[in-house]
Amino acid sequence: MTESHLIEPDQLAMQLNDPNLMILEAGFALPGMADDLAAFQNQHLPKARFFDIEKIADTDNPLPHMVPSAADFASAVGVLGVSNDSFVVCYDRFGLFSAGRVWWMFRLFGHDRVVILNGGMKRWTQLGLPLEDANELAVTPATFRAEFRPGLYATKDDIYAALSDSAPIVDARPLGRFKGLSPEPRKGMRAGHMPGALNVSFLDLTDPDTGMLRPIEELRNLFSDVPQDVPITYSCGSGITAAALMFTGELLGRTGRVYDGSWAEWGSLSG
């Protein structure tokens, strides 16, 4: 796998004293999920800061947690202490759920020194590695310069163009939601999927017991129906797990972009 995108728990444990290290917990909860901030405040990785996906967003947009402006992103991560020299490690509590969104946002705004912790907090805890409680971490604000990369971002107009060109769209939602057999977690959403879209559920990317990514050949097999050598547009419920698919695709050498509005936008459109 591409080591520049992924870090193992033991590797991170040996780098905890690196002054340029910035550990970010990807805070996000679907409707009905437990309070993610409360969980973070109870226990988290050493030196970790809470990256609130709902707040580091375009909060004026009626769609959930849409990407903020470059200036707003730079300001928000600067408050967390992230600079352009930071080595950013993203993790979540499940393995690969919301961490991909934070990884993608940093890439989207020009920062390539960002990786995901393999297995997230689940595997970190299983290995008995150190944790911290609710003690407040002194954070020194930093300056972050953001530069938006449009090639990593897709809008609904890009989706219409992809459908017209028969370009691959890969949906990360679980199969039941993709097929319209299971309800969407948000009210007002139609069931089903975009015409011609393929399904690679984010749940299949990791081992449910450890949260760690599955072996490279298993991941490659999950993408076996996706055309090779063409950019992929990734979608999901609201742009969270689509980024997890994009992360996995990059490990496999696949280029792509995330449809930020995802089904939260597409499923609310008439027609």
Secondary structure, 3 states (H helix, E strand, C coil): CCCCCEECHHHHHCCCCCCCEEEEEEECCCCCCCCHHHHHHHCECCCCEEEECCCCCCCCCCCCCCCCCHHHHHHHHHHCCCCCCCEEEEECCCCCCCHHHHHHHHHHCCCCCEEEECCHHHHHHHCCCCCECCCCCCCCCCCCCCCCCHHHEECHHHHHHHHHHCCCEEECCCHHHHCCCCCCCCCCCCCCCCCCCEECCHHHCECCCCCCECCHHHHHHHCCCCCCCCCEEEECCCCCHHHHHHHHHHHCCCCEEEECCHHHHHCCCCC
